[in-house]
Every structure is written in C-alpha cells, then in structure tokens.
C-alpha cells in the first residue's frame, strides 16, 4: 500500500539543468536503465543542447537529501513531455513520485499545456504501473520514438488543480 508523503519532510525544488543534485540523480537513473536496456534504447536529454535550458527540471528532497527528479519539455503549444523521471529505489512507494509528477503537471499547465506525453519501456514494469495509476494511457510512439521498438509511449490530459 502506498504511504502518504509527510509534507514537512518533502521539498520539491525547481532547479537549473546544470544542478549537481539533478546530475547525480540522472546518473543513477541511467545506471538503472542500463540494467534493462542496451545504450541505444535509452532516450535521455542532451544537456549540451542549448534548448535544454528551456526545459523545467525539479529535484525532490527528503529530509534535505536528493531522492527524485524529473523534467518537462514543451513539444508544442498544448503538449509537454515528461523526461528523466526518477525516484531512488530505497524511498519508493511513499508518494514522492506522485507529488513530483503533480508538480510537473502544474508547471506544464502554466505553460498552456493540456496534454502530457512520456516515453518509457515495457521492462520498466513499476513505472508503467505507476503511470497508468496516474491516468496515463498508451499511445502510438511519437516524435523521436517513432522508430524505437523498445519505446512504450503514453499520455494523459492535464489541468490546473483547484487552489
């Protein structure tokens, strides 16, 4: 059963793309993904691309320790893509991923987006189950993932939460 997050212990912070905590978490994500996929099937973010500075990144801190991250990039006027979404395995199933996702959804809504897309893969069973629980459904591969047999693409409608 998923536990509720103690709001006093969790802080989600927007960070620049060159943030050291973000880089450390993405390195851990990449290490995890290399256990599941060949390197060519891992779709990361090119942090040397100047467009990366236009992306929104967040780091989740639990008692001051970086434990999760995620980002969004705007694909068009109505659509954002969830990227580099990760929570440390030792602290999963405590509601942190859900809070980070909701935070990023609200960032996308502020950009005018009504749809959030993502790319994952069938070997990431926990991730696929999490995304489905959050309202994502499978779609045909989009954009750079159209030719990738390893890609599983999903989307959901997003809207502002009542204040």
C-alpha positions in Angstrom: 0.0 0.0 0.0 1.3 3.4 -0.9 2.1 5.6 2.1 1.3 9.3 2.2 4.2 11.8 2.0 4.9 13.8 5.1 4.8 17.3 3.5 7.3 18.6 6.1 9.9 16.1 5.1 9.5 16.5 1.3 10.6 19.6 -0.7 10.3 19.8 -4.4 12.5 22.5 -5.9 12.8 23.8 -9.5 16.5 23.6 -10.5 18.6 24.6 -13.5 19.7 22.0 -15.9 23.3 22.1 -14.5 22.2 21.4 -10.9 24.6 18.9 -9.3 21.8 17.0 -7.4 19.9 16.7 -10.7 23.1 15.4 -12.4 23.7 12.8 -9.7 20.1 11.6 -9.8 20.1 11.3 -13.6 23.4 9.3 -13.4 21.6 6.9 -11.1 18.6 6.7 -13.4 21.0 6.0 -16.3 22.7 3.2 -14.3 19.3 1.7 -13.6 18.2 1.9 -17.2 21.4 0.2 -18.4 20.4 -2.8 -16.4 17.2 -3.0 -18.6 18.2 -1.7 -22.0 21.1 -1.5 -24.4 22.5 2.0 -24.5 20.9 2.8 -27.9 17.5 2.3 -26.4 17.9 4.8 -23.6 16.4 8.2 -24.5 17.9 10.8 -22.3 18.4 14.5 -22.5 21.3 16.1 -24.3 22.5 18.6 -21.6 24.9 20.2 -24.1 21.9 21.2 -26.3 21.1 24.9 -25.7 17.4 24.0 -25.9 17.8 22.1 -22.7 17.9 25.4 -20.8 14.3 25.9 -21.9 13.2 22.7 -20.0 11.9 22.7 -16.5 13.7 20.4 -14.0 12.9 19.6 -10.4 14.6 17.8 -7.6 12.7 16.2 -4.7 14.5 16.4 -1.4 13.5 14.1 1.5 14.9 15.5 4.8 17.3 17.6 2.7 18.6 14.6 0.7 18.0 14.5 -3.1 15.8 11.4 -3.8 14.0 12.1 -7.0 13.9 14.2 -10.1 12.0 14.9 -13.3 11.7 17.4 -16.1 9.4 18.6 -18.8 10.0 19.9 -22.3 7.3 21.6 -24.3 6.7 19.8 -27.6 4.1 22.3 -28.9 1.6 24.9 -27.6 -0.5 22.2 -26.0 1.8 19.3 -25.2 4.6 18.7 -22.7 6.8 15.7 -22.5 7.8 14.2 -19.1 11.6 13.5 -19.1 14.2 11.9 -16.8 11.6 11.0 -14.1 13.2 9.0 -11.3 12.9 8.3 -7.6 15.5 6.4 -5.6 14.5 2.8 -5.2 15.1 2.8 -1.4 12.4 5.5 -0.9 9.8 4.5 -3.5 6.2 3.7 -2.6 5.9 6.7 -0.3 4.0 9.0 -2.6 7.1 11.0 -3.7 6.8 10.2 -7.4 3.1 11.2 -7.4 4.0 14.6 -5.8 6.8 15.2 -8.2 4.5 14.3 -11.2 1.7 16.6 -9.9 4.3 19.4 -9.5 5.5 19.0 -13.1 1.9 18.7 -14.4 1.2 22.1 -12.9 4.3 23.6 -14.4 3.1 22.3 -17.8 -0.4 23.7 -17.2 1.2 27.1 -16.5 2.9 26.9 -20.0 -0.6 26.4 -21.5 -0.3 22.6 -22.0 -3.3 20.3 -21.7 -1.6 17.1 -22.6 1.5 15.4 -21.1 3.3 12.7 -23.0 6.1 10.3 -22.0 8.3 7.5 -23.3 9.1 4.5 -21.1 9.6 0.8 -21.9 7.8 -2.4 -21.1 10.8 -3.7 -18.9 10.0 -0.8 -16.5 7.0 -2.6 -15.1 6.8 -0.5 -11.9 7.0 2.7 -14.0 4.3 1.6 -16.4 2.0 0.6 -13.5 2.7 4.0 -11.8 1.9 6.0 -14.9 -1.3 4.1 -15.5 -2.4 4.7 -11.9 -1.7 8.4 -12.6 -4.1 8.4 -15.6 -1.7 7.9 -18.5 -2.7 5.6 -21.3 -0.7 4.0 -24.1 -0.4 5.8 -27.4 1.4 5.3 -30.7 5.1 6.3 -30.5 5.6 10.0 -31.2 8.5 12.2 -32.4 11.9 10.7 -31.9 10.5 7.4 -30.6 8.5 6.5 -33.7 11.2 4.1 -34.9 12.2 2.7 -31.5 10.9 -0.8 -30.9 11.9 -0.5 -27.2 9.7 2.6 -26.6 6.3 2.5 -24.9 4.6 5.9 -25.2 1.8 7.2 -23.0 -0.1 10.4 -22.5 -2.8 12.0 -20.3 -4.9 15.1 -20.2 -3.8 17.6 -17.6 -5.5 20.6 -16.0 -4.9 23.0 -13.2 -5.7 21.8 -9.7 -8.2 23.9 -7.7 -6.4 26.1 -5.2 
